Structures are given as structure tokens and as C-alpha cells.
Amino acid sequence: MVDYNTKSSLGSLVMDYSLFVPGTYFESTTVFLDVATAGYVPAVGDILCYKSDDTNKHQKYDRTDAALVILGIIHEIKLDNTAVTPIQELSFATDCSVYYGALGMTGTMNAAQKLALKLLLRAKNVNLVD
């Protein structure tokens, strides 16, 4: 039996239908987040970004920060407490279709801001669905 993470990284169908659109292509990758120095508490559904002026700092998408580069949509978080400093392994979708309402967005967006986000996500192979 092949485990779920292996299948998803090879482009299988997604199992989380509350976040991702069923029957669409899905590809995932992972990154490690140093819990002690991150200053960011990730959640499933967040648009994961890194700051172009500090590539070690991951954070949630914020439309007011021009230095952010979108990586993908977080779909799984694993915590490793065996290290001296706890580390979180973030799995995020890099090619998918995602529901806008399920994203971990804060605040409201007008139509122009939502279109800008949609285009930024599309450039990363993430299709935003209303």
C-alpha cells in the first residue's frame, strides 16, 4: 500500500474536499518551519509565503506586503518535538484548485484585490474557485 503523502506528491486526487476542489489535479511539497524563530503560527488553508527580503521567514499571505512570494496552500502540518528546537513540517499544494472561502484569509477584499490574489495564485498553478 502506498501512503497518502506519496500519492499526493505524484499528482493523485485530493482527499480534503473542504479546501480543494474534488477531481482536480493536485501536487504538493514540504518545507520546514523553525517554530522558535518563525513568529508565524501556520494553519491549514493558509496561503504560505516567504519574504523575498528574508527567505528564512515564512508567513501567511498579506496583500499589503509587497515583499511576499507565494509558495502554495497549506494542507498538512506536522510537528517534530524531537529536536532541541521544535520544527514544523508544512505540506503545501503547489498545483491545485482551491475554494476561496476555505482559505485562511483575514479581513475583507474588494473585487480588485480578489482579482489580484487570483492572478498571483494562478501564476503558481493554484486555481481559485468561488
Steps between C-alpha positions, in 0.01 A plus 500: 500500500628847410461766765288810433787751493682304229187477288419869537852605402463298180186686402220286636158632591464702817322361804418832677191610309424786737813684382578357156267445205423128452621329185768757420875464467702526822872525562666564833837570656631569852705757684629513858408787728710566809232553764723703731603762247211507258260738672223345291249238609397313184153357440352272237365719221754780540666636190862429592752764395859594563641849518727576207712720727534218758462154341512322835184672619180326398166658560137522396400707195446869571399715203667808656848343500663528156800291610296179529537219247223238493609138541164321514205398719571322830317169523686314776707595804722257692686593817835341584579548869805270496740781405638749755291765325160367387457496123180500300483325164255685279355318200361740245329462165692643206260396225132482594154651492392652831180654635536871580272473804719228654820703487632635828438861402450778752310818429301579189614542142338709233459365145832646378696356793337161453585506127861591584519204741343271239765600245785458750374151586449407135867585436581226755262246335238552771150557364270698725135391489212697655 
